[in-house]
């Protein structure tokens, strides 16, 4: 898998817990993928429909994911295709190719990577080419396009007439939603070595919360980008730059009056949202988004282990290590289940009370990379090969 790390230190020996992503020349896999678990599935979820979304994302890192708005579902492919489907039938309603725009004329492709987000009758998304787009939801018309300083690999946050993106260069950029004009920019100093990923910012109470590569969650005013506070999630430790990577690349999670964040090579932390006071912290390492169900936080760690943690005190409720190094997606909650996908295209349904796998099925051999999208009794899943599936809950 390409483009996983942004390397500035030559000769760094990096082994990341993603199957098929070894950067060593040796044929030996230092992080072998766990064999497919043997599960007597209690059920098989039905695929209501499937449709093609361009050529998908291939082997590239991507955070592209579908979004539902009213009777439509929208999805995008890395090369530039953005498509609207009827959410019930999967019928294509319109499709546009952003690679055809003049702004991408001298690029390899549109290289879409961050989004989609639906708001104000528009679709917002970003690209590795450093372009943020706004499209009309009704017909796919490109309403505006704005170049920002750095790659946009995470979904924008949209609120109060502003669209905020976090670039891989550590810049938080706010644009107005009507015309894409720059409102403000906040730059952060980057460590020498960072993950290729970035977390989506979130907007709450007039502030933008965003994960940083230095192991902190930053808070800035939405109105003007003025920094308000930094909350430490992890301290860089170790003898090498690789050991000292503490990127906060999972989107910060807010539940009740508390903020939860997790760092790579770091820990899971809970703080009071308003005061910033620490509530608890526990040793976990992750870079994928977390889910919350009742009083439990569910997470996928950097080794593709799944955990449920009591959000009130940080105590571990259950763990499941059967999917080690299978490049498991971020978890989502659907009824009584935690649902994840893996690199071989399997969808897993785990009991949310104890983490046991109740059912599994292969959906697409090209692999699943993004957390499924839950919409009522339907699960929408996008594959690397460009298929969008509507799966009905049993």
Secondary structure, 3 states (H helix, E strand, C coil): CECCEECCCCCCCCCCCCCCCCCCCCCCCCCCCCCCCCCCCCCCCEEEEEEECCCCCCCECCEECCEEECCEEEEECCCCEEEEEECCCCCEEEEEEHHHCHHHCCCCCCCEEEEEEEECCEEEEEECCCEEEEEECCCCCEEEEEECCCCCCCCCEEECCEEEEECCCCEEEEEECCCCCEEEEEECCCCCCEECCCCCCEEECCEEEEECCCCEEEEEECCCCCEEEEEECCCCCCCCCCCCCCCCCCCCEEECCEEEEECCCCCEEEEECCCCCEEEEECCCCCCCCEEECCEEEEECCCCCEEEEECCCCCEEEEECCCCCCCCCCCEEECCEEEEECCCCEEEEEECCCCCEEEEEECCCCCECCCCEEECCEEEEEECCCEEEEEECC
